[in-house]
């Protein structure tokens, strides 16, 4: 069986949901790695809607449901995160985007004392207990810092140590490391992988793709293999009676010549 990897989405769009490019690159890398991605999202309404052309909150916009928005990325193949159990997943990955701070947590409002969505927190703690790998992209490592930092001292990256989320993550209990956009940080103790992606405002898509692909491949390498073990082959049949086995003294490749009885 293919490795089953949950991809947690928070809407559609970098300013109020999942960063679309990061999410799609994650799904692409998972499929190329032979895994089975399963898109998940919480069933709630977005706290704000942003006009992605102007970058401003649109107060006149109708409230949007997170599953409906996330389904734009998942092409309708989406599960409610509340119904997903950790034993169904071999690994878990979080793309970034401000949905991390407005949907999957209230980090945008509460900062270092933020609360993480209960089902996200449940899955993170369960995956930690089972030692199953988790990947965090862009701003998503703030979730690892808040949930796993106090209990495991998780090692993560948010790009530069100088950015505000990196400083907050350190206060939360995380071991924050600097990292370029094309690279990853791996906490081998608890199987957590992170990459900065668009935490760098000037990041190029090609460079973000390299970092995300490295992160996904590392997560898959840390995940257990669900494929069935190969069955032993059939027992070797004995030599037919009346024909002696080939002599080991005959060099390989030379024909065996048998004399006919006179």
Secondary structure, DSSP 8 states (H G I E B T S, - for coil): ---EEEEE---SSTTTS--HHHHHHHHHHHHHTT-EEEEEE--SB-S--EETTTTEE-TTS---BHHHHHHHHHTT-EEEGGG--GGG-SEEEE--STHHHHTSB-HHHHGGG--B-HHHHHHHHHHHHTT-EEEEEGGGHHHHHHHTHHHH--EE--S-TTSHHHHHHHHHT-EE----TT--EEETTTTEEEE-GGGSTT--HHHHHHHHHHHHHHHHHHS---S-------------TTS----TTS-TT---------
